[in-house]
Amino acid sequence: MTEKNSLPAIEGGTPLRAERLPFFRPSHGEEEIAAVVETLRSGWLTIGPRSQSFRTAFLAELGLEHGWALNSCTSALFLACKVLGLGSGDEVITSPNTFAASVNVIHHAGATPVLADIELETGGLDPDSVAAAITPRTRAILAVHYGGQLCRIEELATLARERGLLLIEDAAHAFGATAKGRPPGAFGDMAAFSFYVTKNLSTGEGGFLSCRDAELENEIALMSLHGMDQGAWKRYTDRGSWFYDLSRFGYKCNITDVQSALGLVQLKRAESLLAARTRAAERYLGNLAGETALILPTVREGNLHSWHLFAPRLADGALRIDRDRFLNALAAEGVAPSLHFIPIHHHSVHREFFGDGIGESLPRSEQLYRGCFSLPLFPGILDEEVDLVSEAVLKLVRHYRS
Ligand SMILES: *Cc1c(COP(=O)(O)O)cnc(C)c1O
């Protein structure tokens, strides 16, 4: 490396890469394109036969029995709150290091979100902090599986059972992940999955809500389509009837056949997509191993990681610059980094809701936030791209070491 190359680009050195490597590239191929075209040609675009096949295939892939495909994970989490009867006066304990959806749906259902601290091994809720946050008004725990491995979900399930609480899993990152061989949805009353473009199984937008029994499944199906009798989408087929009845004040958050056609192909490719993510994550781990300024992601014993994210941390005080400056320096080298997540209580609307001082009661949430960053990780990432990102990280860490 020449002297000029070792100077960070943000300080006038030469960037490692001229054109910025994106954080994510979708991996939809010819098979997905053909499936969408075939669906358009079929004349049936919204919820229909492909939605039913996708629902069945998704449950079979996970080894779960009940659930319903929806238009997003946000809708799935919201319906979970509504169908489980959470509302005014109820407190729901969740994680601060998550996407806004996990907290906002509790608010929209009319209940009160309560933040408990996380633990640093998985980035998920810490069972002791959850136990300490329980009050007589607590009705449910909404546990987020962060980054692609299950949180300490068995302990949270035991706590929920002992204290008579409902348990909802936010499994937006966790399709393909298991704990002791069991998938998300095997622990809680309900689990919500996301098929957003960057997620491990992607239909552009889409979601799924699994649940523990057929009665809840029927309720989700009804509430996802105006309270219309479950087979109502069939009314335009040759077996259908013009008549329908509405038995609930329902919402409108069904999946479509176009999304489901994409989902069916992605399900067939699930194993190879996961293998590609795992390979890239292991390459990062190898490239970055031994660098003491970095805390690399670990996999909790018994967990299978879906590698939705590759999210290392900067060790506290290891560099002369803070994480924000580090990310700007990484971007200047030609790598688009990301960050999961700005804690909920740092956003203006939530800071106002939870109060300014709440961060002091969430020290591990703050610690994760201080150091965390996410590197590009997607099935189509090339080995040389992983190597270049690793080189950029190491170049900066070495330059800015305290
Ligand atoms: C992506 C995401 C969601 C929301 O998923 P959508 O399908 O976009 O609604 C919820 N929770 C977490 C943790 C997420 O990352």
The ligand as a Gaussian input file, in Angstrom:
#p B3LYP/6-31G(d) Opt

LIG

0 1
 C      -38.390000      -4.522000       8.159000
 C      -38.827000      -4.600000       9.550000
 C      -40.178000      -4.510000       9.922000
 C      -41.264000      -4.071000       8.988000
 O      -41.391000      -4.840000       7.859000
 P      -42.298000      -4.344000       6.649000
 O      -42.588000      -5.611000       5.888000
 O      -41.499000      -3.367000       5.865000
 O      -43.541000      -3.748000       7.206000
 C      -40.518000      -4.751000      11.247000
 N      -39.582000      -5.037000      12.171000
 C      -38.273000      -5.102000      11.861000
 C      -37.283000      -5.452000      12.927000
 C      -37.846000      -4.849000      10.546000
 O      -36.536000      -4.860000      10.245000

